Amino acid sequence: MRTLVEVIRGMGMTDPRLLAAFAATPRDRFVPPRSAVRAQFDEPIPIGHGQPTSQPSLIAQMIDVLRLSGTETVLEIGTGYGYQTALLARLARRVYSLERHPDLAEHAQANLAGVGVTNVEVLVGDGTAGLPAHAPYDAVIVSAAAPSVPAPLASQLAEGGRLVMPMASEIADIVTLYTKRQGRLTRLRSLTPAQFVPLVGEHSTMHD
């Protein structure tokens, strides 16, 4: 069986820092204990509240296009159990992560502490509102789908920064990469179709 690093490399992602982050982050520490045996497979794993932790190859695609060099401040929307958060923390200077569900945020904080990740702040809140206190962000990554990028997230992205998010459509959610040019969010390209939970919050058209 191929390791997750081999799966990611096989998809054409060759950034040595990205591959090293995956090699150094034990996924079985970021899923419910009953699912730990499944963590070695490239598949989503349920974490409660009808939500999965995304499959690693999809996470890798989304992180890869952010082109993190190690100096960035990153905003993550949707912490889940903290696996993607831990990967981002190994690749950026500072990560702020917003999670709607307090119990998931608690799990993520414990999981991150358990593997010695310290440059992350996990907060409970409405992801569609972002986190203005620490803006602007060099990169924003959203792990839930909406028909458009919430205005606060666009405004909190730094000029020249990158934002990756699944765009909801009738057939599939299309993971899409944006940048900010002259103060405006500009679409760069579509990455891949996928399935995500809806992005719920005040600044999204999706509601509970």
N, C-alpha and C positions, 0 to 999 in steps of 0.2 A: 504493500500500500504506500502511495506517495505521501510524504509529509505535506503540511499546509504550505511550507516554503516552496517545495517542489511544484505544487499546484499553481501557486502564484507566478513562479518563474516560467512555468509552462504556458501561461497566458500572455507572456511577453513583457512582464514587469521586471525590470532589471536593476532598478535603483538599489544599490547595496545597503543604503540606510534603511529602506523600507523592508528589505528581506531580513536584515539583522533585527529589526523591531519585531517582526513576526517570529523569528527564531527565539527571541528573548522573552516572549510573552506567552505564558502557558494558558491556552484557552480553557483548559479544564478548571481553572481557578475562577472563571468568569461565567459559569453556567450553574444552574441549580445542581446540587450534589448528585441527584438521581440521574442527571443527564451527562455527568462527567465523562462517561465512557464514549459518548457520541462526539465529544469535543474535538477529537482528532479528525473527524470527517468534515468535508467542505459542504456543510448544510446548515440551514437555520435551526435554532433550538428555542422552544418556547420558554419564556421567563415569567409568565403571569400577565394578567390584565389583557389577555388576548394578543400579547406582543411576542415576537421572536427576537432573539439576537441574530443579526444578519449573518449570512454565510461569509466566511473569511475572504473568499475570492472577490465578492462584491465590495466588502469593506476595503480591500486592497485597491480596487479600481478607483474608489471614491477618494481615498487618501492620496494615491499616486498622483492624481491630477492637481492636487493642491501644491505640489512641488515644494514641500517644506524643507528648509535648509538647517533649521535648528535655532533660528533667531526669532521665530514668529510667536505672536499671541493668537490663539485659536479659540473660536467659539463653537461649541458642539451643542446641537439641539437633539435631545434624546439620548440620555446616558445609558439607559438599560442597566445591564449588569457590569458595565464599565470596560468591556473588552476593547472596543474601538477607542475609548478614552485613553486606555493604557498605551495603545499603539501611538496615538497622537502625542502623548506625553513624552514618548521616546524620540519623537521627531521634531518637536517644537519646544520653544522656551517655556511657554505657559499655556495651560488649557483651562478654559472655563466651560463647564458642562451643565446644561439645564435639563432637568427631568421633571415631568408632571407628577409622577407617582412617588410619594415620600418613601414608601417601602423599597422601591427599586433604587432610589437614590442612596438609601442606607446600605443596601447590599453592595452597590457600586463602591461606596466609600470604603467599606470593609475589604472588598476584593482588591482595590487599588492599594490600600495600606498593606495588605497581606503580601503583595509582591514588591513592596518598597517604592511605589510611585508617589512622589511628593509634590510635583509641580502642577497639580491639578486642584481646582476647586469645583466641587459638585454642589449645585444649588437646586432647590425645588422651586419651580415657577412655570410661567407660561412661556413656552419656547418661541411662540410667534412674536412676543414682545422683545426678544433678545435680552441683552444685559448692557444697558447704556453706560453703567458705571465704569466699565473697563474698555469701552470702545475708543478708537476704532480697532477692528480686528483684521489681521493680515489674511486670515482664512476663516471661513464659516462652513461647517458641514452639518447638514440636516438629514436626520434619519427617519423622516416621515414625509408623506406626499401631500401636496396641495396643488391647485391649478395655477398658482402664481407664487412668486417669492413674497412673503410678508414684508410690507414697507419698512418696518423697523429693522429687519435683518439687512435689507439693502442699504439703509442709511448708516448702519453700524459697520459696514464693510469699508476697509481702508481703500483709498485710491490705489488702483493697481492690484488690489487684493483679489482673492479667488473664493468663490462660493460654489459649493456643489450640493445639489438637492434633487430628489425625484419630483418630477412634474406629473401630477395626476392627469390621466386621460381615460377615455372609456375602455380602451383595450388593455393598457398596461401603464405602469408608472415609468416614465422615461428619466433616468438619471441624467442631469444636465449640468454643465459647467458654465459659470458666469464669471466675469470680471467687472471691475468698476473703472470707467473711463470718463474723465471730465465730469465726475459726480453722478454719472448714470450707470445703472446696471446694464451690462452688455452680454448677450448670450454668446459663448464661444463655440460649444458643440454639445451634441448628445452623446452619452457614453454607452448606455445599455438599457434595455427594458428590464424591469424587475417588479416585485410586489412589495409594497410597504404599507404600514398602517397609516391612516389619515393623520395629517398634522392638525391638531385640535387646539384652538385658542382664540383669543379676542381678535387677532389680526389675520385670521384665516377664514375661508368660506366654509371650512369643515367645523361642525359643532357636535358636542355630545348628544 
